[in-house]
Amino acid sequence: MKRIDVYPLPDLAPETPFDGVSVAVDVLRATTTIATALASGAEKVLPFETVEETLAAKRAFLARRPDERDLVKLGGERNAIPIDGFDFGNSPSQYAPETIAGKTLLFTTTNGTRTILSCRGTVLLGAFVNAEAVVKRILREDKDVVSIVCAGTDGQYTEEDLLLAGLVVDRLTLRSSGAALNVQAEVSRDQWRRQRSTPLVELLKSSRGGQNLRKAKLLADVADAAKLDSLDVVPEFRIGKIQLDSAFHK
């Protein structure tokens, strides 16, 4: 790779190239939850920007396949709170194999799904739980440009997303020397190196997203998101859906 760029918010990432790799990051919680759902056997995840689009997609699915109602599930949140009438919220623990295996998940969140939909090129989903798997996939892709696009929260930078970006940049530069970094990539990598000796769960609890989840009484989700390198999966978004590429997910 020739360049690694980190963007703290999707609106700051106009240069993500169609022929590069984009990594969408929403540690707390969308990319963590999607990785968990796919690791638990979900057939695919369809991301949507709005609740209305998500509900319309379910109606369309049932119109085509009325006898398969149990195969499609709704998941997501607005302002950290589960959406009324949806099957699941945005807590990774809800997406266990017994609840999601073999199902199609229609998914919408406040910040994460918008970020995923904004990315171009080869679009991967990154979180702490699958950080090592994502790094390996990026190195296999061997593209000139890697763009790490952070979701943030309501238009504000979030420490947890930038910390994950810093970890990914750190591992990539240790294994593939010579790549140019934009300023935010350098800052994120340096921040990760300064803080990595602190327990990850404590860093996430003190972040903007962690504080929001504390207020929503969802601190268990922070602990789940802090399980570094616990999943050997790489969700990839293409043609409207997120799946695991069988050629790369091991």
Order of alpha helices (4+ residues) and beta strands (2+ residues): beta-beta-alpha-beta-alpha-beta-beta-alpha-beta-alpha-beta-alpha-beta-alpha-beta-alpha-alpha-alpha-alpha-beta-beta
